[in-house]
Structure formats: C-alpha cells, structure tokens
C-alpha cells in the first residue's frame, strides 16, 4: 500500500495538510489536515510501509494499546482509500 503520485504534504501555519498536485487534482480537489499521528501514518505509507509496521511504530511513539492503534490506522487507511489516494 502506498500513496499515489501527485499527493503531497505541505506545512501551512504549523499544520500538516495533504493536497493534490497536477493530474491528481482531477480526482481530488480538497485537502486533508493531519495531526501528529496522521503525519506518521502518511509518511510511512509514502514509503510503502505495511499497516502492521505503522501500528508498531505508533505503539512505540505514543505508548497506546495495540487494539486502539490498529483501529485508528485502519480508519485512516480506509479514509484514504475512500478518497482514492492509495495505490
């Protein structure tokens, strides 16, 4: 699973925001605000990391139980899939 080409994160007033560039704007013309954990997920998906690796990383960073992290990662990934942002 990986972020499609044409989607980038920009810092706007201290907030991480996903925007589409070029031909990606034909399918997506909004933006997505990312909190800190969302940014970690986005960056790892951009590198092609698996959901399991993302769950482990977030558990290390935030010391949250696996069930909560797994549910949140799945929700985030489902949102990106629904917006047609993932390959």
C-alpha positions, 0 to 999 in steps of 0.5 A: 500500500502506498500513496499515489503520485501527485499527493503531497504534504505541505506545512501551512501555519504549523499544520500538516495538510495533504493536497493534490498536485497536477493530474491528481487534482482531477480526482481530488480537489480538497485537502486533508489536515493531519495531526501528529499521528496522521503525519506518521501514518502518511509518511510511512505509507509514502514509503510503502510501509505495511499497516502492521509496521505503522501500528508498531511504530505508533505503539512505540511513539505514543505508548497506546494499546495495540487494539486502539492503534490498529483501529485508528490506522485502519480508519485512516487507511480506509479514509484514504482509500475512500478518497482514492489516494492509495495505490 
